[in-house]
Amino acid sequence: MNLAARLCLALFASSTAAQPAPPDYGFNFITIGDVGNAAYDGPDVRGFVTGRGSVDYEYRIARTEVTKAQFIEFLNGVLDAGIPLNLGASPLYMGGTYRFSTGRWEVLPGGEMLPVAGVAWRDAAVFMNWLHNGKVNTIEALSSGAYDVSTWGDSPPYSDQTTHSPGAKYWIPSLDEWMKAAHYDPDKNGSGEGGWWLFNNSSDTQPVPGLPGVGETSAGLQIADIDAFGIPLESYPETQTPWGLLDTSGGGSEWTESWYRLNGPDDQELRLWQGNSAGTTSWDPSDSIIQNEDLIWKFGSDRPNFPFGETTFRVASSVPSPGVGAVGMTCGVFILTRRRRLSSGRV
């Protein structure tokens, strides 16, 4: 067997372990590339994000936040798994309700694309387990896969695992993954010349709050929060991150996987979230800058078991490794080239 054939045989054998793309489940995943991008080194008023945002692998992230319809499907799956009803886990504001007459959560007419709010970090983690296990509605499928719920403690410092489990198909984005997807532009300074935007609308100028068709974001909109959360996701299609993500400004504030380690590396009390929520509620009342200013260094944090009223989440996912088809094509080209070289007397 010649060298080319032996190489292709080895490649073919290794390709059997290649993982197919996890199901899209309607999240419209966007692949974030530019592996090993430069970390953020711009203004950092709170001294926390400098040196963050570099990611040395490809990953996928949902185009927008989890919708009311997607989250209510999950809540009904939790009920089907035999877990007692918890009205505290309800998607706040309008668009969904629990019907005692049917014993089911229900999406109200027109509520399918509304943002979810009031989601605890741990609820988002169980959602990822549910996706990882193919939306199987059992306690086992909800308890592990992306995050092992047996690691969760009742009081700080929390014993929750810091990052998702190896092999997780879906997970809560890390701070670095979220920063990169929301603020990093691989062509900011020219083709192939990456850089960071201060705001998550591909700009160094803050998005203008206003109703859809008038403004650029629902964050900072001077109406009641309940009305602001009644604005559907994807209502500001022109306000995008460099990768094409929507609603990183507005909707809900989004959980990340990372800890806010204010008091050192062992501090596991608060999980970070990024992006300003719809409406006028400020998660940083001591800050004189208006609420809708989604600067890269602005963030919030809370306990992982606390359903803060404005928090939601976005789904990150793995990128499939090359499969047999790609290996076969590579081998075919390699062998054909080898034969041509041999026939011409070249090696």
C-alpha positions in Angstrom: 0.0 0.0 0.0 1.5 3.3 -1.0 1.9 6.3 1.3 -1.1 8.2 -0.1 -3.4 5.2 0.4 -2.1 4.6 4.0 -2.6 8.3 4.8 -6.2 8.2 3.5 -6.9 5.0 5.4 -5.7 6.7 8.6 -7.8 9.8 7.9 -10.9 7.7 7.1 -10.5 5.7 10.4 -10.2 8.9 12.4 -13.2 10.4 10.6 -15.5 7.8 12.1 -15.3 9.7 15.4 -16.3 13.0 13.7 -19.4 14.5 15.2 -22.4 15.6 13.0 -23.8 19.1 13.5 -26.1 19.2 16.5 -29.7 19.9 15.5 -30.4 23.6 14.8 -33.8 23.5 16.6 -34.7 26.8 15.0 -31.9 28.8 16.6 -30.4 29.8 13.3 -26.8 29.3 14.5 -24.0 31.6 13.3 -20.5 30.2 13.2 -17.9 32.5 14.9 -14.5 32.0 13.3 -11.3 34.1 13.2 -9.7 31.6 15.6 -7.2 33.1 18.0 -8.4 36.7 17.5 -6.8 39.5 19.5 -8.2 40.1 22.9 -9.9 43.4 23.8 -7.5 46.1 24.8 -9.7 49.3 24.7 -11.4 51.3 27.4 -12.3 49.3 30.5 -13.8 51.6 33.2 -14.5 48.7 35.5 -11.2 47.0 35.0 -12.6 43.6 34.1 -12.7 43.0 30.3 -9.2 44.0 29.2 -7.5 40.9 27.9 -10.8 39.0 27.4 -12.6 38.0 24.3 -9.9 35.9 22.5 -11.3 32.5 21.5 -9.0 29.9 20.0 -11.7 27.6 18.5 -14.7 27.9 16.3 -18.1 27.8 17.9 -21.7 28.6 17.0 -24.1 30.9 18.6 -27.8 31.5 18.1 -28.8 34.5 16.0 -31.1 35.8 18.7 -32.1 35.0 22.2 -34.3 32.1 23.3 -37.9 32.9 22.3 -41.0 32.6 24.4 -42.2 29.7 22.3 -38.8 27.8 22.7 -38.8 28.3 26.5 -42.4 27.3 27.0 -41.7 24.1 25.1 -38.9 23.4 27.6 -41.1 24.2 30.6 -43.7 21.7 29.3 -40.9 19.2 29.0 -39.9 19.8 32.6 -43.5 19.0 33.6 -43.5 15.8 31.4 -40.4 14.7 33.3 -42.4 14.6 36.5 -40.9 17.7 38.1 -43.6 19.7 40.0 -44.9 23.0 38.7 -42.8 26.0 39.6 -44.5 29.2 38.8 -41.3 31.0 39.8 -39.7 29.7 36.7 -42.4 31.4 34.5 -41.3 33.5 31.5 -42.1 37.0 32.9 -44.2 39.6 31.2 -46.6 38.9 28.4 -46.8 36.2 25.7 -47.1 33.1 27.8 -49.2 31.6 30.7 -49.8 28.5 32.7 -53.3 27.0 32.2 -54.5 25.2 35.4 -57.3 23.8 33.3 -55.0 21.8 31.1 -51.9 21.6 33.3 -49.7 23.1 30.5 -47.8 26.2 29.7 -49.2 27.9 26.7 -47.9 30.5 24.3 -50.5 33.3 23.8 -51.4 34.5 20.3 -48.6 36.7 19.0 -46.2 35.7 21.8 -44.0 33.2 19.9 -41.1 35.6 19.3 -41.3 37.7 22.4 -38.2 37.6 24.6 -38.1 35.6 27.8 -37.2 37.3 31.1 -36.7 36.3 34.7 -34.6 33.2 33.9 -32.1 32.0 36.5 -28.7 30.8 35.3 -29.4 27.3 36.5 -32.7 27.2 34.5 -30.7 28.1 31.4 -28.2 25.3 32.2 -31.0 22.7 32.5 -32.3 24.0 29.2 -28.9 23.2 27.6 -29.0 19.7 29.1 -32.5 19.2 27.6 -31.2 20.3 24.1 -28.0 18.1 24.5 -30.1 15.0 25.1 -32.4 15.6 22.2 -35.3 17.2 24.1 -35.9 14.0 26.0 -38.3 14.7 28.8 -36.9 12.7 31.7 -35.2 13.8 34.9 -32.0 12.1 33.7 -31.9 14.1 30.5 -32.4 17.3 32.4 -29.8 16.6 35.0 -26.6 16.2 32.9 -25.1 16.5 29.4 -23.9 20.1 29.4 -24.0 20.8 33.1 -24.1 18.3 36.0 -26.8 19.5 38.4 -25.3 17.3 41.2 -22.5 19.8 41.5 -24.9 22.6 42.5 -24.7 23.9 46.0 -27.2 25.8 48.0 -25.0 28.8 49.2 -22.0 30.7 48.1 -19.3 30.0 47.2 -21.3 27.8 44.9 -19.8 24.4 43.9 -21.3 24.6 40.4 -18.9 23.5 37.6 -17.2 26.5 36.1 -17.6 25.5 32.4 -19.8 23.1 30.5 -18.9 19.4 30.4 -16.6 18.1 27.7 -18.6 17.0 24.7 -21.5 19.3 25.4 -23.5 20.0 22.2 -25.0 23.2 23.6 -24.0 25.5 26.4 -24.3 29.0 27.9 -21.8 31.2 26.1 -18.7 32.1 28.1 -17.9 35.8 28.6 -15.1 35.5 26.0 -17.5 33.9 23.5 -20.2 36.4 24.1 -17.8 39.4 23.9 -16.4 38.1 20.6 -19.8 37.4 19.0 -21.2 40.8 20.1 -18.2 43.2 19.7 -15.4 41.7 17.7 -15.2 42.4 13.9 -12.7 40.3 11.9 -12.6 43.1 9.3 -13.0 46.2 11.4 -9.8 47.8 10.1 -9.8 46.4 6.6 -10.1 42.9 5.1 -8.6 40.4 7.6 -7.7 43.2 10.0 -9.7 42.6 13.1 -10.7 44.9 15.9 -13.3 45.7 18.6 -16.3 47.9 18.5 -17.3 49.6 21.7 -21.0 48.9 21.1 -22.7 45.7 20.0 -24.2 47.2 16.9 -20.9 47.2 14.9 -20.3 50.7 15.9 -18.5 53.0 18.3 -21.7 55.0 18.6 -24.5 53.8 20.9 -27.7 52.5 19.3 -30.6 54.9 19.5 -33.6 53.7 21.6 -37.0 53.7 20.0 -39.9 51.7 18.7 -39.2 49.3 15.8 -38.9 51.3 12.6 -37.9 54.4 14.5 -35.1 53.5 16.9 -32.3 50.9 16.8 -32.9 49.1 20.1 -35.6 48.6 22.7 -33.0 49.1 25.5 -33.5 52.5 27.1 -36.9 52.9 25.5 -38.9 55.3 27.7 -42.0 53.0 28.2 -42.9 50.6 30.9 -40.7 47.5 31.0 -43.7 45.2 30.5 -44.4 47.0 27.2 -40.8 47.0 26.1 -40.7 43.2 26.6 -43.8 43.1 24.4 -41.6 44.0 21.4 -40.7 40.8 19.5 -37.2 39.6 18.9 -35.8 40.4 15.5 -37.7 43.7 15.4 -34.4 45.7 14.8 -32.9 43.8 11.8 -30.5 46.6 11.0 -28.9 46.5 14.5 -26.5 43.6 14.2 -23.1 42.5 15.5 -20.3 42.1 13.0 -21.3 38.4 12.8 -25.0 39.0 12.2 -26.4 38.5 15.7 -29.6 40.3 16.6 -30.9 41.6 19.9 -27.7 41.7 21.9 -29.0 45.2 22.8 -32.6 45.0 24.0 -34.6 41.8 24.6 -33.2 40.5 27.9 -29.8 40.8 29.5 -28.0 37.6 28.6 -26.3 35.1 31.0 -22.8 34.0 30.3 -21.1 30.9 31.7 -18.4 32.9 33.5 -18.1 33.9 37.1 -17.7 37.4 38.3 -14.6 36.7 40.4 -14.5 40.0 42.2 -12.6 38.6 45.2 -10.2 36.3 43.5 -10.1 33.1 41.5 -12.0 31.0 44.0 -14.9 33.5 44.2 -18.0 31.6 42.9 -20.9 33.6 44.0 -22.1 35.6 41.0 -22.5 34.6 37.3 -22.0 37.4 34.7 -24.5 38.6 32.2 -24.1 41.0 29.3 -26.2 43.3 27.1 -28.8 45.7 28.3 -32.5 44.6 28.6 -35.5 46.2 27.0 -37.1 49.2 28.7 -35.8 51.7 31.3 -34.8 49.4 34.2 -31.2 50.0 35.0 -29.1 47.1 36.4 -26.4 49.6 37.5 -28.3 52.4 39.3 -25.0 54.0 40.5 -23.9 54.5 36.9 -24.7 57.9 35.4 -24.5 56.6 31.9 -28.0 55.9 30.5 -29.2 52.4 30.5 -29.2 51.6 26.8 -25.5 52.2 26.4 -24.2 48.7 25.7 -20.5 49.5 26.0 -18.3 46.4 25.9 -17.2 47.0 29.5 -20.8 47.1 30.9 -22.0 44.0 32.6 -24.1 42.7 35.4 -24.0 39.7 37.7 -26.2 37.7 40.0 -26.5 34.4 41.9 -26.9 31.4 39.6 -30.1 30.3 41.4 -31.8 33.7 41.4 -34.3 34.5 38.6 -33.3 38.2 38.1 -36.2 40.0 36.4 -34.4 41.1 33.3 -32.2 38.1 32.5 -32.5 35.7 29.6 -29.9 33.7 27.6 -28.6 32.7 24.2 -27.6 29.3 23.1 -24.0 28.4 22.0 -23.2 25.2 20.2 -20.4 23.1 18.9 -19.2 23.2 15.3 -19.2 19.8 13.7 -15.8 18.3 12.8 -15.2 17.2 9.1 -17.0 14.0 8.2 -16.3 11.1 5.9 -17.4 13.0 2.8 -14.8 15.7 3.4 -12.1 13.1 4.1 -13.0 11.2 1.0 -12.8 14.3 -1.2 -9.4 15.2 0.4 -8.1 11.7 -0.3 -9.4 11.7 -3.8 -7.6 15.0 -4.6 -4.4 13.8 -2.9 -4.3 10.5 -4.8 -5.2 12.1 -8.1 -2.4 14.7 -7.6 0.0 11.9 -6.6 -0.8 9.9 -9.8 -0.3 12.9 -12.0 3.1 13.6 -10.4 4.1 10.0 -10.9 3.0 9.9 -14.5 5.1 13.1 -15.2 8.1 11.7 -13.5 7.8 14.0 -10.4 7.2 13.0 -6.8 
